[in-house]
Amino acid sequence: MRVRVVHARTMPEAMRMLTEELGPNAVLLSSRRVAGGFQATGGLETDPPEEPLSPALPISAPGGFDLGPTEAELPRRAMRELSAGPGQKDGEAAALGFHGIPEELRTRLLGGPLEAMLSATLRFGRLPELGSRPLLLAGPPGAGKTLTTMKLAARHVLGGGEPPLIVNTDQQRPGAAEQLTGVAELLKAHLAQARNPAAALQAIALRPPGGAVLIDTSGMDPFDADQARLLLTLIATTRANVALVMPCGLDPAEASELGRAFRALGATHLVPTRLEATRRLGGIISAAAAADLVLSEGGASNLITEGLMALSPDWLAERLRRQTHAPPRASPSSPTSAAKPEEPRQNGLLRFEAVTQNGDPDR
């Protein structure tokens, strides 16, 4: 691993210096305030494997033919794509271009079956489990952090968990406190209003051992030194896992820079929002790839009870090819097309959803 230590007047300036020296895949290892500014230590993993991988043995197929390891391990759908003519790959190239995916990343994704290349290029996984450490939701203004906080709290309770502690550090939007108060009352969860990191830590210290904690933050600019310093202090004080909440539809270059900036501040996961209202996903994919963030779950509705949807290479490949946020149309002959819509569950959260839709909670 290559390690560099830089000194700068501001933390964002130190992060830019690390990126210039180590590249966009640099990881912030530590930072601290020193005389005259900040000292930041960054690293870049460059060491090759200690031992070369052993060649895979061919798998014998019925009839005496030997399937190479690649053919044997690929799923059937991927094999169909490998054998597809140039027309299909041209169609995928056009689809990736439609989404605005940068050329270098687009070329990489077109190097094989789209599902397999997405899996090899991006990281997918669920958000960290609630309980051991708080989960802090950060992101630019209007990204949907408050709505995501409410969805996660509702999912935790409806899944059988004890009501979580919700810490609201967003003191800039009065509506955020009102919306969180309504959901906290329905879930019988405790809501703490924290004006500074010390108040947040005090609230967390009073929770039951192992209790779930969700921290909602105000929208911030990671390139502003004062705002970055405040978020860094909050993360360090609460020892929280950090998920970046980012709306779909951002310019890919802007989204990439935002992703790297929040990654340097401690974000490890990416939660895209407005999936139900955005056609192009180039910004989200660019941010995940540039910052090595885990594409975890996404918001595709402003209804709290609909929760977050798990993201996967298969879902993302299908969504990229479709080039629209509209769901696929059901066949008229499909037996489900004539079925009655499922009756909504009758619970308090559904009664509260009318408030969140009209109030537009941090969307």
Residue pairs with C-beta under 8 A, 6 or more apart in sequence:
1 43
1 44
1 45
1 46
1 47
2 22
2 43
2 44
2 46
3 29
3 41
3 42
3 43
4 18
4 21
4 22
4 26
4 41
4 42
4 43
5 39
5 40
5 41
6 14
6 17
6 18
6 21
6 39
6 40
6 42
7 14
7 34
7 36
7 37
7 38
7 39
7 40
8 14
8 17
8 37
8 38
8 40
9 36
9 37
9 38
10 37
10 38
10 225
10 228
11 31
11 38
11 40
11 225
11 228
11 229
11 232
12 222
12 223
12 224
12 225
12 228
12 261
13 37
13 225
14 31
14 37
14 38
14 39
14 40
15 28
15 40
15 261
15 264
17 40
18 26
18 28
18 40
18 42
18 264
19 26
19 260
19 264
21 42
22 42
22 43
22 44
23 44
24 256
24 260
24 290
24 291
25 44
25 45
25 292
26 42
26 43
26 44
27 42
27 43
27 44
27 45
27 263
28 40
28 41
28 42
28 263
28 264
28 265
28 266
29 41
29 42
29 43
30 40
30 41
31 38
31 39
31 40
31 41
31 232
32 38
32 39
33 39
56 69
57 69
58 66
58 67
58 68
58 69
58 72
59 66
59 67
59 69
59 72
60 66
60 67
61 67
61 72
71 79
74 82
74 113
74 116
77 113
77 115
78 112
78 113
78 115
78 116
81 88
81 113
81 114
82 112
82 113
89 110
91 321
92 110
92 114
92 320
92 321
93 106
93 110
95 320
95 321
95 323
96 106
96 109
96 110
96 320
97 106
98 280
98 323
99 280
99 281
99 282
99 285
99 320
99 323
100 251
100 252
100 280
100 282
100 283
101 109
101 252
101 282
101 285
101 286
102 252
102 253
102 256
102 282
102 286
105 121
105 285
105 286
105 289
108 117
108 121
109 117
109 118
109 121
110 117
111 117
112 120
114 317
114 320
114 321
115 313
115 314
115 317
116 313
118 313
118 316
118 317
119 313
121 289
122 285
122 288
122 289
122 295
122 313
122 316
123 288
123 292
123 293
123 294
123 295
124 294
124 295
124 296
124 311
124 312
124 313
125 269
125 294
125 295
125 296
126 296
126 297
126 310
127 135
127 152
127 243
127 269
127 271
127 296
127 297
128 135
128 241
128 243
128 268
128 269
130 152
130 156
130 161
130 164
130 212
130 213
130 214
131 210
131 211
131 212
132 210
133 213
133 239
133 240
133 241
134 167
134 204
134 213
134 214
134 215
134 238
134 239
134 240
134 241
135 152
135 213
135 214
135 215
135 240
135 241
135 242
135 243
136 215
136 217
136 234
136 235
136 238
136 240
136 241
136 242
136 243
137 145
137 148
137 149
137 214
137 215
137 216
137 217
137 242
137 243
137 245
137 271
138 145
138 217
138 220
138 231
138 242
138 243
138 244
138 245
138 262
138 265
138 267
139 145
139 217
139 219
139 220
139 244
139 245
139 246
139 262
140 219
140 220
140 221
140 246
140 247
140 258
141 218
141 219
141 220
142 219
142 247
142 362
142 363
143 219
143 245
143 246
143 247
143 273
143 362
144 245
144 247
144 273
144 274
144 299
144 361
144 362
144 363
145 170
145 216
145 217
145 219
145 245
145 362
146 170
146 173
146 176
146 179
146 180
146 216
146 361
146 362
147 273
147 299
147 302
147 304
147 356
147 361
147 362
147 363
148 245
148 271
148 273
148 299
148 308
149 166
149 180
149 214
149 216
150 179
150 180
150 183
150 304
150 356
150 361
151 299
151 304
151 306
151 307
151 308
152 214
152 308
153 163
153 164
153 166
153 183
153 184
153 187
153 189
153 214
154 183
154 187
154 304
154 305
154 307
154 349
155 307
155 308
156 163
156 164
156 212
157 163
157 164
157 187
157 188
157 189
158 305
158 349
161 212
162 208
162 211
162 212
163 187
163 188
163 189
163 190
164 187
164 189
164 211
164 212
164 213
164 214
165 189
165 190
165 192
165 203
165 204
165 207
165 211
165 212
165 213
165 214
166 180
166 183
166 184
166 189
166 190
166 191
166 192
166 213
166 214
166 216
167 191
167 192
167 194
167 200
167 203
167 204
167 213
167 214
167 215
167 216
167 238
168 176
168 177
168 180
168 191
168 192
168 193
168 194
168 216
169 194
169 195
169 200
169 215
169 216
169 217
169 218
169 234
170 176
170 177
170 216
170 217
170 218
170 219
170 362
171 177
171 193
171 195
171 218
172 218
172 219
173 218
173 362
175 359
175 361
176 216
176 218
176 361
176 362
177 193
178 359
179 355
179 356
179 359
179 361
179 362
180 191
180 216
181 191
182 352
182 355
183 189
183 304
183 349
183 352
184 190
184 191
186 348
186 349
186 352
187 349
190 207
192 199
192 200
192 203
193 199
194 200
194 202
194 203
197 230
197 233
197 234
197 236
197 237
197 238
198 237
200 215
200 234
200 237
200 238
201 237
201 238
204 213
204 238
207 213
213 238
213 240
215 234
215 238
215 240
217 231
217 234
219 362
220 227
220 228
220 230
220 231
221 227
221 228
222 228
222 231
222 258
222 261
222 262
222 264
222 265
223 261
228 261
228 265
231 265
232 265
232 266
234 240
235 242
235 265
235 266
241 268
241 269
242 262
242 265
242 266
242 267
242 268
242 269
243 267
243 268
243 269
243 270
243 271
243 296
244 258
244 259
244 262
244 263
244 267
244 269
244 270
244 271
244 287
244 293
245 271
245 273
246 255
246 258
246 259
246 270
246 271
246 272
246 273
246 283
246 284
246 287
247 272
247 273
247 274
247 278
248 272
248 273
248 274
248 275
248 277
248 278
248 280
248 281
248 283
248 284
249 274
249 278
249 280
249 283
250 258
250 283
250 284
250 287
251 283
252 282
252 283
252 285
252 286
253 286
254 283
255 282
255 283
255 284
255 286
255 287
256 286
256 287
256 289
256 290
256 291
257 290
258 287
259 267
259 270
259 286
259 287
259 288
259 290
259 291
259 293
260 290
260 291
262 291
263 291
263 292
263 293
267 291
267 293
268 293
268 294
269 293
269 294
269 296
270 284
270 287
270 288
270 291
270 293
270 294
270 295
270 296
271 296
271 297
271 298
271 299
271 308
272 281
272 284
272 295
272 298
272 299
272 311
273 298
273 299
273 363
274 299
274 363
275 298
275 299
275 300
275 309
275 325
276 300
276 301
276 325
277 325
278 325
279 323
279 324
279 325
281 316
281 319
281 320
284 295
285 316
287 293
288 294
288 295
295 311
295 316
296 310
296 311
297 308
297 309
297 310
297 311
298 308
298 309
298 311
299 308
299 309
300 306
300 309
302 353
302 356
302 357
302 360
302 361
302 363
303 353
303 356
303 357
304 349
304 352
304 353
304 356
305 345
305 347
305 349
305 350
305 353
309 315
322 328
330 336
330 337
331 337
344 350
